[in-house]
């Protein structure tokens, strides 16, 4: 499939699954906004890999669990690369702790990142896509939604929300030309697990 002239925004794109998705979109011709929170060096390396494929790419440092930061980043991306045709909500964190041993700040961050930010991104970008009559949103869920177990209650619950929300949202926007998918990978050898 050719994505020439399309622009993709990928959160968590400096490594792991996000990096792989960003590179694949670029291989198919899309310009890519690389959204990252970690290492600027890793993000710039991905941008260099993408631009070597002959498309535009730019890295944007953003704490996607912070709504104000997301709004500013979205403005910067659209000013630099234009409208967003493809949104990949991939940024995530992992925690393997019983809830009673999990710091409250980590609980808040995971719920904000996996659920609130994802929902707000879908709302903002989905509205623009629906106005244009086309667009695609990919939301990263997890295989753990079908097999929750102690130590992963928080992670599994936030990813179950992503799956449920994505299925319902897909139905809401389908007639407006927007496609939404939740992908549920099992264990993947990325540095998400530390």
N, C-alpha and C positions, 0 to 999 in steps of 0.2 A: 504494500500500500504506500502510495506517495503522500508525504505530508509537506511537500514543498509549499512555502508561503505560510505555513501554520506556525503558531507559537505555543510552546508548552511550558508550564510552570510545574516544577517538581520539588516538593519539600523533602528534606532529608536526602538531597541528591549528591552529597559529597562522598558517600561511601555505600557499600552494601547493595541492597535491592534498588534503592533510589538511584544510585550511580548507574547500575545496569539498565534501568528504565530510561534514564536521561540519554545514555549512549545509544540505546536502540531507537529512541525517538529521533535523535540526530541522524543516525544512519538512514532513517526513512525520510529525511529532509527537513525536519522541524527545527526551528530556532528554539533554544532552551534557556529558560531562566533557572539557574541552579540556586535553590534556597538551602542554606545551611546554618547550623548553630555552632558547630565545632571548629575544626581546624581550617583556617583560611588557606593554608598550603594545599590541603586535600581538595578543597573546592576549586582553587585555581588550577590544579592539575586536571580535574574533570573538565573545566572550561577549555583548557588547552587541548584535551583529547577531542572534545566536541568540535572546536573550531578547525581542527585538523581534518575534520570530515567535510568542511566546506560550508558550514552553516554558522549563524550567529549564536553566541552564548555569552552569558554574563552571570557572575556569582553575586548573590545578595546575602549578606549576613543578617539573620533575623531569628529572634526567639519566637517561634510560631505559637508558643503558649501565651504570648502577650498580644492581646487584640490590637492595641495601639501600634505596636511594632509591625504587625501584619498589615494594617491599613496603610502605613507609610511605605512598606515594601511593595505592596500592590500598586500604589501610585508610581513608584519608581520603575517597576517592571513595565507597566503599560506605557509610561513615557518613553522608555528605552526601546522596547521591543514591540509595542502595539498590543492589540487585543489578545486575550488568552483564548486559544481554541481548545486546549487540552490542559486539564488540571489533574495532577497526581498528588493526592494527600498521602504521603508516605512517611513523613517524620514520625518517629516514635521512640519510646523509652521502654525498658523492660525492668521488672522487679520480681525477684523470687524471694518473697518474705511473707510470713503470716501477717494478716492485717494488723493484729495487735502489736507487731514488731515494726510496722512500717511507719516512718515519720509522716506526720500530717502533711508536711510540705510536699513529700513525694506523692501522696495520694492526690493532693490538689493539682500538682503539675501533670500527672498522668491523665486525670480526667479532663483537665483543660486542653492538653495537647491532643489526645486521641479523640475526644468527643466534641467539646465546645468549639475549638478552633476549626476542626474538620467541618462541623455543621455550618459555621459562619462562612467558611470558604465556599462551601457548596451553595449557600444562599447568595453570596455576592457574585461569584463567577457564574453560577447557574442562572441567575437573573439576566446577566448580560448575554449569555449563550442563548437563552430562551428568546430574548428580544431579536437576536440575529437568526434564530431558527436552526442553529447547529452548535454542536460542542460535545465534548466527551470528558467525563470525570471518572477517575479511577481512585477508589478508596482502599487503603491497606487494612484488612482485618487480620484474622489469624485462624489457623486450624484449631486452636485451643478452644474456640467457641463451642465445639462439639464434644470436647472432653476436658472440662474444667477439673482441676484438682487443687488440693491445699497447697498454699505457697504461691499460687498464681491467681487467686480470687480476683484481685484488683485488675490485673492485666487482662484476664479473660473477660471480665465484665465490661471493661471499656471497649474491647474488640467485638464483643457481642452487640453492643450498641452500634458500632460502625456497620456491621453486617445488616442489622435490622433497619437502621436508618437508611442505608443505601438502597435496600430493596424497595422500601416505601417511596423514597425520593425518586427512584428510577421510574416508578409508575406515574408519579405526579408530573414529571417533565417529559415523558416519552413523546406525547403528542405535540410537543413544542420543538422537537428536533434534537433534544439533548439526551445522550445515553449516559447511564451511570452504572458502574460495576464495582462490586466489592470482591477483592481477591483474598483468599484465606490460605496462605502458605503454611506448611508445617515447619519444623525446625530447619533453618537455613544457616549455613556456616558464615555468619557475618559477625561484626564486632558488637552488635546489639546486646549480646549476652555477656560481654566483658571478657 
